[in-house]
Every structure is written in C-alpha cells, then in structure tokens.
C-alpha cells in the first residue's frame, strides 16, 4: 500500500502506518474507565515530584492565577515548597497578588524570587516593594497586556501552577465541582486558561479529583502535564474580599445613579447594548440603577462582560442580559451561575482583552463603568498607587476596557476624606486620558474635550456637566493642596500599556 500511496500525484512520501499505532501490534484496551484512570492518569505523588518532572531550573518563570483572590493558598504553598527544594532567582508571573501573599516577602529576601510580573499588588507585600524590597522593578501589566505578552512569548512561562476546585485524572479542570455543592469554588478560570495553553509545563493543584470526564471544563487535559492532589487549595470566602464590595455609602450611590443617567443620555442604552461594570463600590452599584432603566425601557443587553458579580447574574436570570462572558468570578453566586446557567460562559484572558485581535470581547463593549483612585485634568486615571505613593491596587482590565468600549465612564469622587481625587497629575498613569470619555463625581460630570457628541447629549438631558478644571478648582476649595509625596530616584515598578510599552514609573517612597 505504501508504494501505491507514494505514486498518488501531489503526495509526498508518507508512511502507510505511522505515529503511535502499528496495525500489526495494535491491541484494543478493554479495561473500564476506572482501570484506565489508574494506569494512564496524570496524577503524581506530590508537588515535589511534579516540580522535578517539569524540569524547573533556577532563574526560570513560574505562573499562578488569582481567581481565589484573598482566599488563595496555592502561591504560598508552592513557593514554600520551591524554597525547601533549594530554588533561587525565580520569576514570579502571577495574574495578580493580594493581601494573603505577604509571606512572599521572606522569599524575596532569601533570593527564591528575584523578579515579579503581575497586574496588581496589595497589603504587606505591596508596602515592602514600594519601600524598595526588590532590586529589579516589578512589571505591571493589564489583564489583556499579560495575555498578549504570554501569547507572543514576551512573557514565557516555564511552569504554570494552577489551583482548580475540580479535576479529573487526565487533567480536565474547572473552577467548581458538579458532584458536590460543598467545597472550594472560584468560578471562571479565565486567567488560568491562558497560562495553561502557553506554558511549557502545567501542573494542576486540586483538592477534588472527580472520577469521570470533568466537562464542561475550564482547562482541557491537552494543556495539562501533571496533577497534584492536596488537602486545601483556597478559601471561597476570599473571592469577595479586596477590590469587590457592595456599597451603602450615600456619596457612592449618588455617583452610581448619576453614572447610570450618563449611560442613558449617551444614547448607548438601547436594546442589545453591551456593558461591563468595575469592582469599586460605586461602579458595582451602577448595575442596580441600570436594571431599573432597562425595565422601564423594556430592553435587554446582549451581553455583560468581565469579572461577573451576583448582581449581574440576577440581571441574566431575570432575562435582562442574554449572555455573560466571564473571565473571573467576583463572588460565589457568580461561581454557581457558571455551573448552572447555559449562557454563562467562561472566557480566557486572551479572548477577553488581548490587543492582538480585533475580535477581543472588550472591543465589542458599548459601555464600561470603571473606578479610580484618582484622575487628573488630562483625564489620565490611576488605579495602582495611593495618595501616599504606595502600591495598593491593580491595573486589571482597566486599560483594556477603556480602550475597547465606545463609552468609557470613570466614577471618581472629588475627595476621599481630606485627600483630593481630581488632581493636576495622577501619581501613576495607568489608563491614558485619551481613552477616558466621562468622569462622574458626586459634584457632577466632566467630559473629555474630544467627545463633543457626548457633551451635546448630556446638555440636552440637563445633566450637571462641568469642565474638569472647574472640578479641580472646587477640590482645592474643599481640601487645599496636600504636600507632594517624596520619592527617591529608585524605580520599584514599571507600568506597561496593553502592548507592553512602558507608560509610567513607580518610584520608591522615602
């Protein structure tokens, strides 16, 4: 047969039988699924064996996801093990780091970790890095920028350590379990999907091996090399800690209602519109005001995007939002919805926000509502460093959605306590002003000078619109000008834009 195949026009020389199968030796496996799981699975005895099988070396890059947020156990567990195995000079490429990762300080001090790439830092770890803990500056990337760096090879991951609330013996992993209502859950594994796909080796760490095909899955077995079973991988309650909070603050509710009025007046609140709301208190509260407007108009949204919350799930189950595109669950209701709702779909960070392709979900947004630590007179926004210059936040999808949405609304108070939030120049530029259309404060709205179309619409709707310089002057009458933060010349952080270019530097606080 081989000679006949080779004589067929247009075919190069091929083998009649090739690859792993030889018909002369072919034998079908008649064992049961349970027996196959025992003999062919990817489960190894422990974390140390998995690391050795992956061939990790000093100086290489390891990655983690942050879907457990402040309830994560995986990062500390793995770094402790790697320290015990004697590893040094590792690059830690986590999608984000939170308060619970304070133990990493000692591993930076003892040389286990020499560099960090992340979307954000919080807590003790952030404080120490702001004071100059690391010799090499931290690289901050947006979620889309990180996905872009991974897929292009700029951020090459040697071993990805990914926590999963359920996994079958072959590696199909998910952020919830279908066979149990109890146990840890995190919902969508959108950031982990990218790591698993592009890393050289992937280790799934789970406390729940399910003995049947674990479908639908967040991560397919084809992207998984080894599985390690441990007692605990995280605390589900930690998902809701940190940046996500539901507000009862009157000032934030005023801004949220005004932001909903802005969206309506923009002309984008029509049947089939799409939207995303951020994680700040006022940003999340916008959802409840949008709900009332949607019901009054008798309209539905085509999709809601991003980190999905229980309030967005409520809109979906009420029939007001047709589809949920979920890159990260922000609470347990969102995690359960992903399991139970047919049109609640988990997406990768690459599809969510990578600048590589025009079809990224952020580019299909009509409206995004974002929060800010501070904004300046050129509409630049800071969500990364506080008024004291200390790192205390994350870029997240801020840059990505601001660029992609047709109307970008930033909700930011004029002041927080005695501190100004509308300033001459933000401490750290995270989202360029060219991509911000509207800033909503408790004192009124200001519109980017490039958006005359919005100014006209807001005037017709009788919204309280002011030039941003007027709002800046009002801030000074309220709280004056604080003393400037004092920095050294030492750079502790590099803030990148979506394409990897550096747009600002974070300097060490004196």
C-alpha positions in Angstrom: 0.0 0.0 0.0 2.9 2.3 0.7 4.1 2.2 -2.9 0.6 3.0 -4.1 0.3 6.0 -1.8 3.6 7.3 -2.9 2.5 7.2 -6.5 -0.5 9.4 -5.9 0.1 12.8 -7.5 0.6 15.6 -5.1 1.5 13.5 -2.1 5.0 13.5 -0.6 6.4 10.2 0.7 4.4 9.1 3.6 4.1 6.0 5.8 1.1 3.8 5.5 1.3 3.2 9.2 2.8 6.0 11.3 2.8 7.5 14.8 2.0 5.5 17.9 -0.1 2.9 16.1 1.2 -0.2 14.4 -1.6 -2.3 13.0 0.5 -5.5 13.4 0.8 -4.8 17.1 -2.5 -2.9 17.6 -4.5 -4.1 20.7 -7.7 -2.5 21.9 -8.0 -1.6 25.6 -11.0 -3.4 27.1 -10.5 -2.1 30.6 -13.1 0.0 32.3 -12.7 3.8 32.7 -11.8 3.4 36.4 -9.0 1.0 35.4 -7.7 3.3 32.8 -7.7 6.2 35.3 -5.3 4.1 37.5 -2.9 3.2 34.7 -2.9 6.2 32.4 -3.7 9.2 34.6 -1.5 12.3 35.2 -1.7 12.3 39.0 1.7 12.3 40.7 2.6 11.6 44.3 3.1 15.2 45.4 4.2 18.7 44.5 7.9 17.9 44.7 7.6 15.1 42.2 5.6 17.3 39.8 8.3 20.0 40.0 11.1 17.6 39.3 9.2 16.0 36.4 8.7 19.5 34.9 12.5 20.1 35.0 12.2 23.5 36.6 15.5 25.3 37.0 16.9 28.3 38.8 16.1 31.6 37.1 13.0 30.2 35.2 9.5 31.7 35.2 6.6 30.3 37.1 3.0 31.5 37.0 -0.2 31.5 39.1 -3.8 32.7 38.7 -5.7 34.9 41.2 -9.2 33.5 40.9 -9.3 32.7 44.6 -8.3 36.4 45.3 -7.6 36.8 49.0 -8.5 33.2 49.7 -5.7 31.8 47.7 -3.5 29.1 49.2 -1.6 27.9 46.1 1.0 30.7 45.7 2.4 30.4 49.3 2.2 26.6 49.2 4.2 26.3 46.0 6.8 29.0 46.8 7.4 27.4 50.3 8.0 24.0 48.6 10.3 25.5 46.0 12.3 27.3 48.7 12.6 24.0 50.6 13.9 22.4 47.4 16.6 25.0 47.1 15.4 27.0 44.1 16.7 30.5 43.6 16.3 33.5 41.3 12.8 32.6 40.1 10.5 35.0 38.1 7.0 35.0 39.7 4.4 35.8 37.0 1.1 35.9 38.8 -2.1 37.3 37.2 -2.4 39.4 40.5 -1.2 39.3 44.1 -3.2 40.2 47.2 -3.0 40.6 51.0 -2.7 36.9 51.5 0.6 36.8 49.8 2.5 38.6 52.5 4.7 35.5 53.1 6.4 36.2 49.7 8.3 39.0 51.4 10.6 36.4 53.1 11.1 34.5 49.8 12.2 37.7 48.1 14.6 38.4 50.9 16.1 34.9 50.8 16.5 35.0 47.0 13.9 32.5 45.9 12.1 35.2 43.9 14.1 37.8 42.1 11.5 39.3 39.8 7.7 39.7 39.7 5.3 40.3 36.8 1.7 41.0 37.9 -1.4 43.0 37.4 -1.5 44.2 41.0 -0.1 44.1 44.5 -1.8 44.7 47.8 -1.1 44.5 51.5 2.3 44.0 53.2 3.9 42.7 50.0 3.0 45.9 48.2 4.1 48.1 51.0 7.5 46.4 51.2 8.1 46.6 47.5 7.1 50.3 47.5 9.8 50.8 50.0 12.5 49.2 47.8 12.4 45.5 48.8 13.3 44.2 45.3 16.4 45.0 43.3 14.6 44.6 40.0 11.4 46.6 39.5 8.0 44.8 39.3 6.4 44.8 35.9 2.7 45.7 36.0 0.6 44.5 33.1 -3.2 44.8 32.4 -5.1 41.5 32.0 -5.1 42.0 28.2 -1.5 43.1 28.2 -0.4 40.0 30.2 -2.3 37.7 27.8 -0.6 39.4 24.9 2.8 39.1 26.4 2.2 35.4 27.1 0.8 34.6 23.6 3.6 36.5 21.9 6.4 34.9 24.0 7.5 38.2 25.6 6.4 36.6 28.9 7.5 33.0 28.5 6.2 30.7 31.3 8.2 27.6 32.1 5.9 26.1 34.7 2.3 27.1 35.5 0.9 26.1 38.9 -2.8 26.4 38.7 -5.3 25.7 41.5 -8.5 24.1 40.4 -11.6 23.2 42.6 -12.2 20.1 40.4 -10.1 18.0 38.1 -10.4 14.5 36.5 -7.4 12.2 36.4 -6.5 13.2 32.9 -6.4 17.0 33.6 -9.8 18.4 32.7 -10.1 21.1 35.3 -12.8 23.6 36.4 -13.5 26.3 38.9 -16.4 24.4 40.5 -17.5 20.9 41.1 -20.6 19.3 39.6 -20.6 16.4 42.0 -20.7 18.5 45.2 -22.3 21.7 46.4 -19.7 21.9 49.2 -16.0 22.6 48.9 -14.0 25.4 47.5 -15.1 27.1 44.3 -13.8 30.1 42.3 -15.9 30.2 39.1 -14.4 31.1 35.8 -10.7 30.3 35.3 -10.2 32.8 32.5 -6.7 34.0 33.6 -5.5 30.4 34.2 -6.7 29.3 30.7 -4.0 31.5 29.1 -1.2 30.2 31.4 -2.2 26.5 30.8 -2.3 27.0 27.0 1.0 28.7 26.5 3.3 27.5 29.4 5.9 24.8 28.7 4.6 22.7 31.5 1.3 22.9 33.5 0.6 21.5 37.0 -3.0 21.4 38.2 -3.2 21.5 42.0 -6.6 20.3 43.3 -8.3 19.0 46.4 -11.0 17.3 44.4 -10.4 14.5 41.9 -13.6 13.7 40.1 -13.6 10.2 38.6 -15.5 10.8 35.3 -14.9 13.3 32.5 -15.0 16.7 34.1 -17.0 18.5 31.5 -17.6 21.3 30.6 -14.1 22.2 31.6 -12.3 25.5 32.1 -8.9 24.0 31.2 -8.7 20.9 28.9 -6.5 17.9 29.6 -4.5 18.6 26.5 -3.0 21.7 28.3 -2.1 19.8 31.5 1.0 17.8 32.2 0.7 16.8 35.9 -1.9 16.8 38.7 -1.2 17.1 42.4 -3.9 16.4 45.0 -3.7 18.4 48.2 -6.0 18.9 51.2 -6.8 22.5 50.6 -6.3 25.0 47.7 -8.2 28.0 49.0 -11.0 29.7 50.8 -14.0 30.5 48.7 -15.0 33.4 51.0 -11.8 35.2 50.0 -13.1 35.7 46.5 -15.3 38.6 47.7 -12.5 40.3 49.7 -10.4 43.2 48.5 -11.5 45.2 45.5 -15.1 44.0 45.3 -17.5 45.5 47.7 -21.2 46.5 47.7 -21.7 50.0 48.9 -24.3 51.7 51.1 -22.2 54.9 51.1 -24.5 57.8 50.1 -21.8 59.6 48.1 -21.1 56.4 46.1 -24.8 55.8 45.5 -25.2 59.4 44.2 -22.3 58.8 41.8 -23.7 55.4 40.7 -27.1 56.9 39.9 -25.5 59.8 38.0 -23.4 57.3 36.1 -26.5 55.4 35.0 -28.0 58.7 33.9 -24.9 59.3 31.8 -25.2 55.9 30.2 -28.8 56.6 29.3 -28.0 60.1 28.0 -25.1 58.8 25.9 -27.5 57.0 23.6 -26.0 53.6 24.2 -28.8 52.3 26.5 -30.7 50.6 23.7 -31.9 47.1 23.1 -28.9 44.8 22.5 -26.3 47.0 24.1 -23.3 45.5 25.9 -21.6 46.6 29.1 -19.1 46.0 31.9 -19.0 47.4 35.4 -15.9 47.6 37.5 -15.1 46.4 41.0 -15.3 49.6 43.1 -18.3 50.3 45.3 -19.9 53.0 43.1 -19.1 51.1 39.9 -20.8 47.9 41.1 -23.8 50.0 42.3 -24.4 51.3 38.8 -25.9 47.9 37.9 -28.9 48.3 40.2 -29.7 51.7 38.6 -29.2 50.3 35.1 -31.7 47.5 35.9 -34.5 50.0 36.6 -33.8 51.9 33.4 -33.7 48.7 31.4 -37.0 47.6 32.8 -38.6 50.9 32.2 -37.5 50.9 28.6 -38.3 47.3 28.0 -34.8 46.5 26.7 -32.3 43.7 27.2 -28.5 43.7 27.0 -26.8 41.3 24.5 -24.0 40.5 27.0 -22.3 41.6 30.1 -18.5 41.2 30.3 -15.6 40.9 32.7 -15.5 39.9 36.3 -19.0 38.8 36.9 -20.9 39.5 40.1 -24.1 38.2 41.7 -25.9 41.4 40.7 -25.0 40.8 37.0 -26.2 37.2 37.5 -29.5 38.5 38.8 -30.0 40.5 35.6 -29.2 37.5 33.5 -31.6 35.2 35.4 -34.3 38.0 35.2 -33.9 38.0 31.4 -32.4 41.4 31.2 -28.9 40.2 30.0 -28.8 37.4 27.4 -25.2 36.2 27.9 -22.5 36.5 30.5 -18.9 36.4 29.3 -17.0 35.7 32.4 -13.2 36.0 32.8 -13.3 36.0 36.6 -16.0 35.3 39.2 -16.2 38.0 41.9 -18.5 36.1 44.3 -19.9 32.7 45.0 -23.2 33.5 43.2 -21.3 34.1 40.0 -19.4 30.8 40.5 -22.7 28.9 40.9 -24.2 30.6 38.0 -21.4 29.5 35.7 -22.2 25.9 36.7 -25.9 26.2 36.3 -26.7 28.8 33.5 -26.3 27.7 29.9 -25.4 31.2 28.6 -22.9 32.0 31.4 -19.7 31.2 29.6 -16.1 31.4 30.9 -13.7 33.1 28.5 -9.9 33.3 28.5 -8.0 36.5 29.3 -6.8 36.3 25.7 -10.3 36.5 24.2 -11.3 38.9 26.9 -8.8 41.7 26.3 -5.7 40.8 24.3 -4.8 43.7 21.9 -3.6 41.2 19.3 -7.0 40.6 17.7 -9.9 43.0 16.7 -12.4 40.4 17.9 -11.4 40.7 21.6 -14.6 41.0 23.8 -13.6 44.4 25.1 -13.8 45.8 21.6 -17.4 44.8 21.4 -18.4 46.8 24.5 -20.8 49.7 24.2 -20.2 51.0 27.8 -17.8 50.3 30.6 -18.0 51.8 34.1 -14.7 51.9 35.9 -13.5 53.2 39.3 -10.4 55.3 40.1 -8.1 56.1 43.0 -7.5 59.5 41.3 -7.9 61.2 37.9 -6.2 64.3 36.6 -7.1 67.3 34.4 -5.9 65.4 31.3 -8.3 62.5 32.1 -5.5 60.1 33.0 -6.5 57.6 35.6 -4.6 55.9 38.5 -5.8 52.7 40.0 -2.5 51.4 41.2 -0.9 53.7 43.8 -2.4 55.6 46.7 -2.1 59.3 47.5 1.0 58.3 49.6 2.7 56.8 46.6 2.4 53.2 48.0 1.3 50.5 45.7 -2.2 49.3 46.7 -4.2 48.2 43.7 -4.2 46.5 40.3 -4.4 47.5 36.6 -6.8 44.6 35.9 -8.8 45.2 32.8 -8.9 49.0 33.3 -6.7 49.9 30.3 -8.3 47.2 28.1 -11.9 48.1 28.6 -11.3 51.9 28.5 -9.7 51.5 25.0 -12.3 49.0 23.7 -15.6 50.4 24.9 -17.5 53.0 22.8 -18.2 55.0 26.0 -15.8 54.8 29.0 -17.2 56.1 32.2 -14.9 56.5 35.2 -16.5 57.0 38.6 -14.3 59.0 41.0 -15.2 61.2 44.0 -13.8 64.7 44.2 -12.3 63.8 47.6 -11.7 60.9 49.9 -11.6 62.3 53.4 -9.2 65.2 53.2 -7.4 63.9 50.1 -8.1 65.2 46.6 -9.0 62.7 43.9 -9.2 65.1 41.0 -5.6 66.3 40.7 -3.3 68.1 38.3 -1.3 65.0 37.5 -2.1 61.5 38.8 0.7 59.8 40.8 0.8 56.9 38.4 -0.7 56.9 34.9 -2.4 53.6 34.4 -5.1 54.4 31.8 -4.3 57.2 29.4 -6.8 60.1 29.3 -7.3 59.6 25.5 -9.3 56.5 26.3 -11.5 58.0 29.0 -14.7 59.7 27.9 -16.5 60.7 31.0 -15.6 61.2 34.7 -18.5 61.1 37.1 -18.2 62.7 40.6 -20.6 63.4 43.4 -20.5 67.1 42.3 -21.2 66.5 38.6 -19.9 65.2 35.3 -17.0 66.2 33.2 -16.5 65.1 29.6 -13.3 64.6 27.6 -12.9 67.5 25.2 -12.6 65.0 22.3 -16.2 63.9 22.9 -18.3 66.9 21.7 -21.1 64.4 20.8 -21.4 63.4 24.5 -21.4 67.0 25.7 -24.3 67.8 23.4 -26.3 64.7 24.6 -25.7 65.5 28.3 -26.7 69.1 27.8 -29.9 68.0 26.2 -30.5 65.7 29.2 -29.8 68.5 31.6 -27.0 66.6 33.4 -24.7 68.7 35.6 -21.7 69.0 33.3 -18.6 71.0 34.2 -15.1 71.5 32.7 -12.6 69.3 34.5 -10.6 72.4 35.5 -13.6 73.7 37.3 -14.0 70.5 39.3 -10.3 70.6 40.1 -10.7 74.1 41.4 -13.6 73.0 43.6 -11.4 70.3 45.1 -8.9 72.9 46.2 -11.6 75.0 47.9 -12.6 71.8 49.8 -9.3 70.3 50.9 -6.5 72.6 49.6 -3.3 71.1 48.1 -1.6 68.4 50.1 2.2 68.3 50.4 3.7 66.3 47.5 4.8 62.7 48.1 8.6 62.5 48.4 10.3 59.8 46.3 13.8 58.6 45.8 15.3 58.1 42.3 15.0 54.3 42.6 12.4 52.7 40.4 10.3 50.0 42.1 7.7 49.4 39.4 7.2 49.6 35.6 3.7 50.3 34.4 3.1 49.0 31.0 0.4 49.6 28.5 -1.5 46.9 26.7 1.2 46.4 24.0 4.0 46.1 26.6 5.3 49.7 26.2 6.2 51.5 29.4 3.9 54.4 30.2 5.0 55.3 33.7 7.4 54.5 36.5 6.7 53.9 40.2 9.4 55.2 42.4 10.4 54.3 45.9 8.7 56.2 48.6 11.0 58.0 51.0 
